Each structure stands twice: as C-alpha cells, then as structure tokens.
Amino acid sequence: MSSANRVATLCVDADGRISSADAGAEALFADSREALRGRPLVDFVELPPEEGDPERACKGRTAAGASLALTVTRTRHVLGGADVSLFVIRDAAAAASLSNQSDELHFLQTVLDAIPAPVFYKNTEGIYLGCNRAFEVYRGLVREDLVGRSVFGIAPRDLAQAYFEADAQLLAEGPGAVQTYEARVMYADKSQHDVIFYKANFTNREGELAGLVGTLLDITGRKEVERQLAAAKEDSERLLRSVLPESIATRLKKSPGVIADSFPEATVLFADVVGFTTLAARMSAAELVRVLNMVFSRFDAIAADFGAEKIKTIGDAYMVVAGVPEARTDHVEVVADVGLAMRTAIREVTAQAGVPMELRLGMHTGPVVAGVIGTHKFLYDLWGDTVNTASRMESHGVVGEIQVSEVVRERLADRFAFADRGVVAIKGKGDMRTFLLQGRLGDDPLAAARER
C-alpha cells in the first residue's frame, strides 16, 4: 500500500482496547484487523492523547515491533450507549515524505514552466502525465485537460498515429534511449511551424522504464532563412550559368581561381551588325538597346539550338564558338549552321523592328586557349591566333556574307556550298585565300538545328 494510504482509524472502548480497525490500520501496523481487535491501544501507540488534546506526535510500533513515528488525534463518541474513542493515526514519516515529494513536484513544475519551449512527459502507455505552460499554449489546452489523455485525444488521427508509433519505437529501446526528428506541426492558432522533436526515456527510482519526456524546438525561422539562402544560392548559380558555360561555372565553384584550357581545334565565328553605329546616332538609347536585344536574343537562341557556346558581345558584334569548353568533332559544321541561321534571322528581325540591318560574318578553325581570369566580372574568353583570324575574316568580309578561311572550306566542302573569293589581303596575316559560305548542299540550316 502506498504511503498516501498509511492513515489508520481505530475505534477504542472505555477499557482502552481496540474494538474495530480499518484497512489503513492493517497497513500501518502490519497486522490483520481480526488480530488487532481486542488488543490494548498502548501496544501500538505510546502516550495516546487525552480527550480534547490537539493532534499529538508520539511513538508507536508495528505488530512485529518495528518503530513508528506517528501523529494521533482523538475524538469521543457514544455508540450504542457505550463510550468509545475514535483515533486517527498517521505515519509521520510517510507524511513528511509526501510533503517532500509535493515540494519536489512543485519545484519541477516551476522549472518546466520557465522553459520557453513546449515540454511534455508521458507514461509507458503513452498517457500524458504533465506538461509546461509553453506546451499548453502550443496545444491550446490547460494541463488538467491534458493529463490522463493520449495523443489521440488532442491531435488529428493521422498525426496522432505517427506520434504514437514514434513514441512506441523509443520506449521499445528501453532506458536511456533518445529520439530526434523534424516535423511540421500546427499550433493552436492554426499557424504552421517547423519543429524538431527531442525525446528521451526516463526511469523510476528503481531504474525501471517509467515513460518518456519530450520537447519541441521551433525552427520555423531557421527554415525560412535556409529557404531564402537556398533560393539566393540558386539565383546566383543561375546567374553564373547565364554568363559562364555550365561546366566552367561548376569548376569555378569547386575551385575558385584561374581557369585555362588548351583545345587543339575549335571553330570561332564573329558577326557584326554593319552600319549600326551610324544607325544608332538616329535612335534613342532605349530604342537602340531594344533593337540590339532583339538581335542578340535571336542569336543566343540559335547558338543554344545548335549546341554552340556564346562567348560575348562587343558593342554591336557577337562572338560564338563550338568545340569549347567541351570538345566535339563536328564543331566546324555547327558554327557554319549557326552563321547561316544568323544571316536568316537578321532579315527577320529587320522586318520585325522596322530598322534596316545587315550582318558581316567571319569564321576560322584552329587551336585556341579558353578560360576565366581575374576576380571580378567573370568572363569566359578565348585567346590565340584562331580568334584573331576569325575576327579578320569578319572585318575584311563582305556585307551579308559569311567569309571563311581555306581550312574551313576544306573541312566542309562535301556538305556546304562556297564561292571562291580569291586572295584577300588580311591585316596582320598577309594574303589569304578566302571563301564565302553559301549554304548547305540541299539542306535548310534551321532544319539541321532541329535534328541535333
């Protein structure tokens, strides 16, 4: 019997003998009611109080002689015409223990209520034993309404089942086990919160598993910051990929610094909007940028369709390459298709914008060095004689035509048509035999893009 029940009630006759006893007396004096009946009270209680005395502390003993510390009160009654005394006897040690336990529980509850995070504890059957004030706010109920209920009584069934299974898993691991997991929960005010549950099993004084205690840490703010950081990172990476080839952007993120690669063969094309400087003098700044954006956006799409890599724009000039940064065997053919598609596109943009424009294009094939240098305003660029020659092919070319070097013509002669321009004096290069690319032999260059 627990200490809370160690209160005995004895009825004692005028001779001082016990005439009746209750179950509390059996527990306190460790003997049956039948054995207690007829025994002198002084066998169990020394110096019992006189009638009218207040509660008296005195010594006592069990039937087996074990010492007791007691508090006793006495009242006189008349039963069936006989005088009797009714003694209420308490185990003072047990009462003191209960008082101490009550003080401990009050202290524990005060500590729990001071914790800003919700805290709860349950027995091994999943029944709530208590919580703190923060948990009351979280669930929208008071402690008295929580104690004695399971999670099924306070949460939607699907969530309650998940919580119940998580608790059962933790309890099955025995004393000392802990559990942590993230969840999204709804507070009493219907607001959604991201939280981390922390739970741990606890034991009784004998070391036996007695239940679990848990708390939840609200990480909604942290999650929102993480989401914003992830979005910002994605935006920055998208921006980086828009100005650098994806493979180069990836390398630069992993290993910041100079990137330089040599390619034994690549094909470079320059396209210049002829006379645009003079034309721009008659246009507003907004109109100038609008028209250039129309032109270069079409060129960007063409380069992407054919798998070429836009390098940069320089004023009203556009530079594109194939075979860099990923080597490919068909780079000459790819750039030829890009140039032909650009020549067609400029006519379409001219009609759409209502501004007369023509292109002059040039291309060359050979070794290049490609990479990223510097620490600000990154640009993936190309260097080498091949780049210079391709630029000269454009600047010394013919308006509306794609001028190519002899090596380009040799590589494409079986698939493309060319017009021999003869020998042309090229600045910085001397005399060079050049050709004008006319088109694919019997094919539409835009159809080639759709097939790639």
C-alpha positions in Angstrom: 0.0 0.0 0.0 1.3 3.4 -0.9 2.3 6.0 1.8 -0.7 8.0 0.8 -2.9 5.3 2.4 -0.9 4.9 5.6 -3.6 6.5 7.8 -5.2 4.3 10.4 -8.6 4.7 12.0 -9.2 2.8 15.3 -12.2 2.6 17.5 -11.2 2.1 21.1 -13.5 1.1 24.0 -13.6 2.6 27.5 -11.0 0.0 28.6 -8.5 1.2 26.1 -8.9 -1.9 23.8 -9.3 -1.7 20.0 -12.9 -2.7 19.1 -12.5 -2.1 15.3 -9.8 -1.2 12.8 -9.8 -0.2 9.1 -7.6 -1.2 6.2 -5.3 1.7 6.9 -4.6 0.2 10.4 -3.7 -3.1 8.8 -1.2 -1.4 6.5 0.3 0.8 9.2 0.6 -1.8 12.0 1.3 -4.7 9.6 -1.4 -7.0 11.1 -4.9 -8.0 10.2 -8.0 -6.3 11.6 -9.0 -9.5 13.4 -5.6 -9.7 15.1 -5.8 -6.0 16.1 -9.3 -6.3 17.6 -9.2 -6.7 21.4 -5.6 -5.6 21.7 -4.7 -2.6 24.0 -4.1 0.6 22.1 -0.9 1.2 24.0 0.6 -2.0 22.4 0.8 0.2 19.2 0.6 3.8 20.3 2.6 5.2 23.2 1.1 8.0 25.3 -2.1 8.5 23.2 -3.7 11.9 23.5 -6.3 12.6 26.1 -9.8 13.7 25.0 -9.8 17.2 23.8 -6.0 17.3 23.2 -4.9 18.6 19.8 -3.0 16.3 17.4 -0.1 14.8 19.3 3.2 13.4 17.9 4.2 10.2 19.6 6.0 7.0 19.1 4.4 3.7 18.0 5.3 0.2 16.8 4.0 -2.3 14.4 2.7 -5.8 15.4 6.2 -7.1 14.8 7.8 -4.4 17.0 9.2 -2.0 14.3 9.3 1.6 15.4 6.9 4.2 14.0 6.7 8.0 14.2 3.1 8.9 14.5 0.7 11.8 14.7 -2.6 11.0 16.5 -5.9 12.8 17.1 -8.7 11.6 19.4 -12.4 12.3 19.5 -15.0 10.8 21.9 -18.3 9.3 20.7 -21.2 7.3 22.0 -22.1 4.2 20.1 -25.0 2.0 21.2 -25.0 3.7 24.6 -21.3 2.9 25.1 -18.5 5.5 25.3 -15.8 5.0 22.6 -12.9 7.0 21.4 -12.0 7.4 17.7 -8.3 7.7 16.9 -7.0 8.8 13.6 -3.3 7.8 13.3 -0.9 9.0 10.6 2.5 7.8 9.7 4.5 11.0 10.3 7.5 9.8 8.2 5.2 9.0 5.2 3.5 12.3 5.6 6.9 14.1 5.6 7.9 12.1 2.5 4.7 13.1 0.8 5.3 16.7 1.7 8.8 16.5 0.4 7.6 14.9 -2.8 5.0 17.6 -3.2 7.7 20.3 -2.8 9.8 18.5 -5.3 7.0 18.3 -7.8 6.1 21.9 -7.3 9.8 22.9 -7.9 9.9 20.7 -11.0 6.8 22.2 -12.4 8.2 25.7 -11.7 11.3 24.8 -13.6 9.3 23.3 -16.5 7.1 26.4 -16.8 10.2 28.6 -17.0 11.3 26.8 -20.2 10.1 28.7 -23.3 9.9 25.5 -25.4 6.9 23.2 -25.0 7.7 20.2 -22.7 5.6 17.1 -22.0 6.0 13.8 -20.4 4.1 10.5 -20.7 4.0 7.1 -19.1 4.9 3.9 -20.9 1.3 3.6 -22.2 1.5 6.9 -24.0 -0.7 8.7 -21.4 0.2 12.3 -20.7 1.4 12.8 -17.1 2.1 16.5 -17.3 3.5 19.4 -19.4 4.6 23.0 -19.0 2.9 26.3 -19.8 4.5 26.6 -23.3 3.0 23.2 -24.2 -0.4 24.4 -23.0 -0.1 27.4 -25.5 1.1 25.1 -28.3 -1.8 22.7 -27.9 -4.4 25.3 -26.8 -5.4 23.5 -23.6 -4.7 23.5 -19.9 -2.6 20.9 -18.0 -5.6 19.5 -16.2 -7.3 18.7 -19.6 -4.1 17.0 -20.9 -3.2 14.7 -18.0 -4.7 11.3 -18.4 -5.2 11.6 -22.2 -3.3 10.1 -25.1 -2.1 11.9 -28.2 -5.2 10.5 -30.0 -7.3 12.8 -27.8 -5.5 16.0 -28.8 -4.3 15.6 -32.4 -5.8 14.5 -35.8 -5.8 10.7 -36.1 -3.2 10.5 -38.9 -0.7 12.7 -37.0 -1.6 11.0 -33.7 -0.8 7.6 -35.2 2.6 8.9 -36.4 3.4 10.3 -33.0 2.2 7.2 -31.2 4.4 4.9 -33.4 7.4 7.2 -32.8 6.8 7.0 -29.0 6.4 3.2 -29.1 9.7 2.9 -31.1 11.5 5.0 -28.5 10.0 3.2 -25.5 10.9 -0.2 -27.0 14.6 0.8 -26.9 14.5 1.0 -23.1 16.0 3.2 -20.5 18.4 5.9 -21.7 17.2 5.9 -25.3 16.8 9.2 -27.1 15.0 10.2 -30.3 15.2 13.2 -32.6 13.2 14.1 -35.7 11.8 17.0 -37.7 8.1 17.6 -38.3 5.7 20.3 -39.4 3.0 20.9 -36.8 0.0 23.2 -36.4 -0.2 25.3 -33.3 -3.5 26.1 -31.5 -3.7 29.3 -33.5 -3.7 27.3 -36.8 -0.2 28.6 -37.7 2.2 26.1 -39.3 5.6 25.6 -37.7 8.7 23.6 -38.5 9.9 21.9 -35.3 12.5 19.4 -34.1 11.2 16.8 -31.5 13.7 15.8 -28.8 12.5 12.8 -26.7 14.2 10.6 -24.1 13.1 7.8 -21.9 13.2 8.2 -18.1 13.1 5.7 -15.2 11.7 5.4 -11.7 13.8 5.2 -8.5 14.4 1.5 -9.1 15.8 2.1 -12.6 12.8 0.7 -14.4 11.4 2.4 -17.5 8.7 4.8 -16.4 7.9 6.8 -19.5 9.3 9.5 -21.9 9.9 13.2 -21.7 9.9 15.4 -24.8 10.3 18.9 -26.1 10.0 20.6 -29.4 12.2 23.3 -30.8 10.6 25.7 -33.2 12.9 26.1 -36.2 10.4 27.9 -38.5 12.6 31.0 -38.6 15.7 29.0 -39.3 14.0 27.0 -42.0 12.8 30.2 -43.6 16.3 31.6 -43.6 17.6 28.3 -45.1 14.9 28.5 -47.8 15.9 32.1 -48.6 19.6 31.2 -48.7 18.8 28.2 -51.0 16.8 30.5 -53.2 19.5 33.1 -53.2 22.1 30.4 -54.0 20.0 29.1 -56.8 19.6 32.6 -58.2 23.4 33.3 -58.0 24.1 29.9 -59.6 21.6 30.6 -62.4 23.2 34.0 -62.9 26.6 32.3 -63.0 25.4 29.8 -65.5 24.0 32.6 -67.7 27.4 34.2 -68.0 29.6 31.2 -68.0 29.3 27.7 -69.6 27.8 25.3 -67.1 30.9 23.1 -66.8 33.1 26.2 -66.2 30.7 27.5 -63.6 30.8 24.2 -61.8 34.6 24.2 -61.8 34.8 27.7 -60.6 32.5 27.0 -57.7 34.6 24.0 -56.7 38.0 25.6 -57.2 38.0 29.4 -57.5 40.8 30.9 -59.4 42.3 31.0 -62.9 40.8 28.5 -65.4 42.8 28.0 -68.6 42.4 25.1 -71.1 44.0 24.4 -74.4 41.9 23.0 -77.3 43.7 21.7 -80.3 40.8 22.5 -82.5 37.7 24.7 -82.3 35.8 27.0 -84.6 35.2 30.6 -83.9 32.6 33.0 -85.6 32.3 36.8 -85.4 29.1 38.6 -86.5 28.9 42.3 -86.8 25.8 44.5 -87.4 27.0 46.6 -90.3 26.5 50.3 -90.0 24.8 50.1 -86.7 26.9 52.9 -85.2 25.6 55.3 -87.8 22.1 54.0 -87.4 22.3 54.3 -83.6 23.0 58.0 -83.9 19.5 58.5 -85.1 17.9 56.3 -82.4 17.1 57.0 -78.7 19.1 55.0 -76.1 16.0 52.9 -75.3 15.3 52.1 -78.9 19.0 51.2 -79.5 19.0 48.8 -76.6 15.6 47.3 -77.6 16.8 46.5 -81.2 20.1 45.1 -80.1 18.4 42.9 -77.6 16.1 41.6 -80.3 19.1 40.7 -82.5 21.3 39.2 -79.8 18.4 37.3 -78.2 17.8 35.6 -81.5 21.5 34.8 -81.8 21.5 33.4 -78.3 18.6 31.0 -79.2 20.3 29.9 -82.4 23.6 29.2 -80.6 21.7 27.2 -78.0 19.7 25.3 -80.6 22.9 24.1 -82.4 24.9 23.5 -79.2 27.4 26.3 -79.8 28.7 28.5 -77.0 28.2 32.2 -77.0 31.4 33.9 -75.7 30.5 37.6 -75.6 29.1 40.6 -77.3 31.3 43.6 -78.1 29.2 46.6 -78.9 27.2 45.5 -81.9 29.4 42.4 -82.6 28.7 38.9 -81.5 31.2 36.0 -80.8 30.4 32.3 -80.8 32.4 29.1 -80.7 31.9 25.4 -81.0 34.3 22.7 -79.6 34.8 24.7 -76.4 34.5 24.1 -73.4 33.5 20.6 -74.4 35.4 19.2 -77.4 33.4 17.9 -80.3 34.3 16.6 -83.7 31.6 18.5 -85.6 32.5 22.0 -84.4 33.1 23.4 -87.9 29.8 22.2 -89.2 28.0 23.5 -86.1 29.4 27.0 -86.5 28.6 27.1 -90.2 25.0 26.3 -89.4 24.9 29.0 -86.7 26.3 31.6 -89.2 23.7 30.7 -91.8 20.9 30.8 -89.3 22.1 34.2 -88.0 22.1 35.6 -91.6 18.4 34.5 -92.0 17.5 35.8 -88.5 18.8 39.3 -89.1 16.5 39.6 -92.1 13.5 38.6 -89.9 14.5 40.9 -87.1 14.9 43.8 -89.6 11.3 43.3 -90.8 10.0 43.0 -87.2 11.9 46.0 -85.8 11.4 48.2 -88.9 15.2 49.0 -88.8 17.4 48.1 -91.8 20.3 45.9 -90.6 22.8 43.6 -92.3 25.5 41.3 -91.0 29.0 40.7 -91.9 30.3 37.3 -90.6 33.6 35.6 -90.5 34.8 32.2 -89.2 38.0 30.2 -88.8 39.1 26.9 -87.3 42.2 26.1 -85.3 43.7 25.7 -81.8 42.5 28.1 -79.0 43.1 28.8 -75.3 40.0 29.2 -73.3 39.4 30.2 -69.7 38.5 32.6 -67.0 40.9 35.1 -65.5 40.5 37.9 -62.9 38.4 38.0 -59.7 35.5 40.3 -60.7 33.0 40.3 -63.5 34.0 36.9 -64.7 34.1 36.3 -68.4 34.8 33.0 -70.3 37.0 34.1 -73.1 39.2 32.8 -76.0 42.7 33.6 -77.0 45.0 32.7 -79.8 45.7 33.2 -83.5 42.5 31.3 -84.4 40.4 34.0 -82.6 42.3 36.8 -84.4 41.9 35.2 -87.8 38.2 34.7 -87.3 37.9 38.4 -86.4 39.8 39.3 -89.5 37.6 37.1 -91.6 34.7 39.2 -90.4 36.3 42.7 -90.6 37.6 42.0 -94.1 34.5 40.3 -95.2 31.5 41.2 -97.4 28.3 42.7 -96.1 25.6 40.0 -96.0 28.1 37.2 -96.4 30.0 34.7 -94.2 33.7 34.8 -95.1 35.7 31.7 -94.1 39.3 30.6 -94.2 40.6 28.0 -96.6 40.8 25.4 -93.8 37.1 25.8 -93.0 36.2 25.4 -96.7 38.3 22.2 -96.9 36.6 20.7 -93.8 33.1 21.4 -95.2 33.4 21.2 -99.0 31.4 17.9 -99.1 28.4 19.3 -97.3 28.3 23.1 -97.9 28.4 25.3 -100.9 31.1 28.0 -101.2 32.0 30.9 -103.5 35.8 31.4 -104.0 36.6 35.0 -103.2 40.2 34.6 -104.2 43.2 36.0 -102.4 42.4 38.8 -99.9 45.0 41.0 -98.1 44.2 40.4 -94.4 45.6 42.9 -91.8 48.2 41.2 -89.7 48.0 38.0 -91.7 49.1 38.9 -95.2 47.4 37.4 -98.3 44.9 34.7 -97.6 42.6 32.8 -99.9 39.1 33.1 -98.5 35.6 31.8 -99.4 32.1 32.9 -98.9 29.8 30.3 -97.3 26.6 30.0 -99.4 24.6 27.3 -97.5 24.2 23.6 -97.0 24.1 21.4 -100.1 20.4 20.9 -100.4 19.5 21.4 -96.7 17.9 24.1 -94.6 20.3 25.1 -91.8 17.4 25.6 -89.4 16.3 22.0 -90.1 19.8 20.9 -89.1 19.3 22.6 -85.7 16.0 20.7 -85.2 17.7 17.4 -85.9 20.6 17.9 -83.4 
